Amino acid sequence: MLGDTPLIPDYGGPCIANVVAALLEPAGGLPAWLPAAASADQTVLLVLDGLGWEQLQARSHLAPVMCGMDGRPIVTVAPSTTASALTSITTGMTPGEHGVIGYRIDVEGEILNVLRWTVAGRDARSTIPPEKIQPAVPFLGHRPAIVTRSEFRQSGFTQAHLEGVRFSGYRMPSTLVAETARLVRAGEPFVYTYYDGVDKVAHEYGLAEHYDAEIVAVDRLVEYMIRVLPKSAVLVLISDHGQLDVGDDLVRLDKRVMAHVSYQSGEGRFRWLHARPGHSRVLLDVATECHGDTGWIVSRDQVLDEGWFGPVVTERARARLGDVALVASQPIAYVDTDDTGPFDLIARHGSLTPAEMLVPLLVARGTA
């Protein structure tokens, strides 16, 4: 479902940025938007990358376990992209506060791919230290046990949003569940678990039969997780963003727009244009004229004034933004030839439509 206006997050309410604080330090009790069942002696927070509320509801017949859990939709952050969203989940901060303000961000004139931690395809961990980009301590300083893919252990992004945690790696979904159960049996009060399969399948295959098969597999993973957790423990399931099928509906920026652009950052559904010196005003006008039929064309000032990244945006974060944002309102992606990967993306995210912004918050008690 697409929207006529951007779905700007409610950063003070039911938003993924507030889940960890509500679970780890529920001052005065759980907030009203978090199911009461989330109160337990032990908590497992499972983040399923790329599972939107709308996509899940459309496949309720394939996911009876997840759709039978207690819960509701909440919103992710802007942009609705993994780098920003996971950092907001772990730090409890808005993108404007933690500074990971997109997938590809401008760091003093260099475009850092946050997930790969590369600049122009080169490893940037030494030239752009992760703590320079995101210095906040995750999980309110609690240093919980983490279960995520083993190959992520030394990545720059892991250092940026999970620094200081106690890392447990897994290779296969079965070992994700086994590692999580082991930690709970060992008495861990809070375990953070991350699975990226839904997002990977959606990007490569779209939201068709392969995606349906992945939803079935994930529903069984969740069922298994509930079955191995003790009754004193609770599973809290959230996601970082939803998805939208885009396919090959790619929009190349008009030559009249590119005449005013120095370089680009962001991603296909939330593209930042960095204006040539003195061209920001005309760039906004020309971009609106050329591409206003496919997206919300907004200036940096409008984004900040309307609180897209939260009520507070630090100077460090502000410096990473472009001058004009092309935020897709239709199922398209804006092309930047410098933004490429190992395969063409079919499903995408990043914009502020309900399909991308609404994510599940689901809760179930263990049954072991």
Protein Blocks (a to p, Z undefined) as FASTA:
>chain_A
ZZfbdcdddfklccfklmmmmmmmgghiaafklcfklpcfbdcddddehiafklmmmmmm
mmmmlmmpgcddddddddddfklmmmmmmnopafklnopabjbdceehiacdfklopgeh
iafklmmgfklmmmccghhhnopaddddfklmmgmklmmmmgoiacdddfbfklmmmmmm
mmmmnopabdcdddfklmmmmmmnopafklmmmmmmmmmmmmmmmmmpcfkbccddddfb
dcddekjaccdddfklmmmpfbdehjfklccddddehilmmmmmmmmmmmmmmbccddfk
lmmmnomnojbdcfklmmmpcfbdcddfbdcddddfklccfbdcfbdchiacfklmpccd
dddddfZZ
